[in-house]
């Protein structure tokens, strides 16, 4: 299981480096958009997003994803609705 994940991370890194060399003017925003959407759709893991974007820590990646309301398989509206339901259950 772990070797496969490592292989996938290396493949993502290789693709990002190749793309950067081929298109040195590629805006960072496009890469970030790809990473966020890939995570949202479950194609990329948080670890792969971290490698792809060159983040120094898991927390930097968590902040990046949170700033973009990126929740895999869940919309921001669903999260808000869950919060309302929880508040109702707690009588708040």
NUNU-508803 format. One line per field, with one value per residue (C-alpha): residue number from 0; residue in one letter; chain; x, y, z. Coordinates in steps of 0.5 Angstrom, whole numbers. Example, Ala and Ser with C-alpha at 12.3 -4.5 7.8 and 13.67 -1.06 7.14 Angstrom:
// residues 2
nr	c(0 1) .
rest	c(a s) .
kette	c(A A) .
xx	c(25 27) .
yy	c(-9 -2) .
zz	c(16 14) .
This chain:
// residues 92
nr	c(0 1 2 3 4 5 6 7 8 9 10 11 12 13 14 15 16 17 18 19 20 21 22 23 24 25 26 27 28 29 30 31 32 33 34 35 36 37 38 39 40 41 42 43 44 45 46 47 48 49 50 51 52 53 54 55 56 57 58 59 60 61 62 63 64 65 66 67 68 69 70 71 72 73 74 75 76 77 78 79 80 81 82 83 84 85 86 87 88 89 90 91) .
rest	c(x x x x x x x x x x x x x x x x x x x x x x x x x x x x x x x x x x x x x x x x x x x x x x x x x x x x x x x x x x x x x x x x x x x x x x x x x x x x x x x x x x x x x x x x x x x x) .
kette	c(A A A A A A A A A A A A A A A A A A A A A A A A A A A A A A A A A A A A A A A A A A A A A A A A A A A A A A A A A A A A A A A A A A A A A A A A A A A A A A A A A A A A A A A A A A A A) .
xx	c(0 5 10 4 3 10 10 4 7 13 9 5 12 15 9 9 16 15 10 14 20 15 11 15 10 5 1 1 -6 -8 -3 -7 -14 -12 -9 -16 -20 -17 -17 -25 -26 -22 -17 -11 -10 -8 -1 -1 -3 3 8 5 5 11 8 13 8 2 -1 0 -3 -9 -9 -9 -15 -19 -18 -21 -27 -24 -28 -27 -34 -38 -40 -39 -47 -47 -42 -46 -53 -49 -47 -54 -57 -51 -53 -61 -59 -55 -61 -57) .
yy	c(0 5 4 5 12 14 12 16 22 21 21 27 31 29 31 38 39 37 42 47 46 46 52 56 62 57 62 59 60 54 49 51 51 44 42 44 41 35 34 36 31 25 25 27 26 32 29 29 37 38 35 38 45 44 46 45 42 39 45 49 45 44 52 52 47 51 57 55 51 45 39 32 30 35 42 48 48 41 43 49 45 40 45 48 41 40 46 44 38 41 46 52) .
zz	c(0 2 -4 -9 -5 -6 -13 -14 -11 -15 -21 -19 -18 -24 -28 -25 -26 -33 -34 -31 -36 -42 -40 -35 -36 -33 -28 -21 -21 -26 -22 -15 -19 -22 -15 -11 -16 -16 -9 -9 -14 -10 -15 -11 -4 1 1 -7 -7 -2 -7 -13 -10 -6 1 7 11 12 15 9 5 10 10 2 2 7 4 -3 1 -2 2 -2 -4 0 -2 2 3 5 11 13 13 17 22 23 24 29 33 33 36 41 42 40) .
